[in-house]
Amino acid sequence: MSELVMLPVSPLNAAGLLTAAGWDCLRSAGRVAVGSIAADSWEAHLREAGVEAHPLDARSAAALIDGLVGLLAGEGEADGSATDDPLVLLIDSEHPFLPGPTALLDALEARLGRRLDADVRFASPTAPGSAVVESVRIMHALRSPGGDVWSAEQTHQSLARYLLEETFEVLDELEGPDPDGPTAVEEFGDLLFQLVFHARIGMESASPWTLDDVARSLNRKMYRRNPHVFAPEDERTEVGTVQDVVDQWHAVKSAEKPRSHLGEGIPSALPALQAAFKLIQRARTGGELPGILEHLEQVRIAAESAAPTDPEAAITLDALDLLAVVVRAEEHDRDPESALRRLNRLIDSVGTARSVSPDHLA
């Protein structure tokens, strides 16, 4: 019989999530100790399952090892004697500052001066997306009493500038030379932090909401707007091309959110080029584009007549030329805003290179 059974649990999972074999191990154990970052939550689940657990001080590696050495030496028994019951240790499989199972076993053997008959049983697999659970837990700790004073003072409004900044930093990476590199991953992490932060603040509102509510809203939308994938098989729509998918998406969206005018719901702060793209996209989907283009042609004719003496008319002609580019880009589902940003960087790099003389390079 093993002297120590280590049951690593992933901190990426919510407390209480174990395989059936893991729970069987805990229920049949004579002694259970908990040394997890989520110890309070685990102890509640263990009590509910009828398992009495000994909490360990897991605020540092030294404190955790001290507590385990005491239990293995029998100091946790009422009479101070050792016991033949193996100690089942519920511990995090990975932790930012506590040792993992292998390092912990080495440290225990070094302290005890002998080899331990130990067994490790893995019963806490992680699913894709489970790391977000840890992000939510970290944000909860930062925002809660005793956490981070700066985080505690923030509001949706005070964070707005950071959300905008992080979004543009992500765009810079996506349009840079290595859009799948580590820097892009880091920038996406900063953007995720903003979402997690806003969701934590949402928990304190008059009508509380959480990151789960955000995800549920997204999930319901994906189910509704992709009936060719998620509808019952006998109700699935037929789509043959990418354009069919786009048209279906906009048709479902229009049924969900009827608009009183084309621009309804387009953010006022959206760059004019992107706003024009969305307007043209909506007009094409709704069958209104031919009529709009016909009207704009009349505007062009009038502007051409007035342009020789009217500066504003000349500017209108320039704007119509820009809009013609947007119409062509939308027809082929190309993003003119991103294309222009790339050209801006090219202009800047060429201009910088031309301004550096040989003397500057010496």
Disulfide bonds with the S-S distance in Angstrom:
none
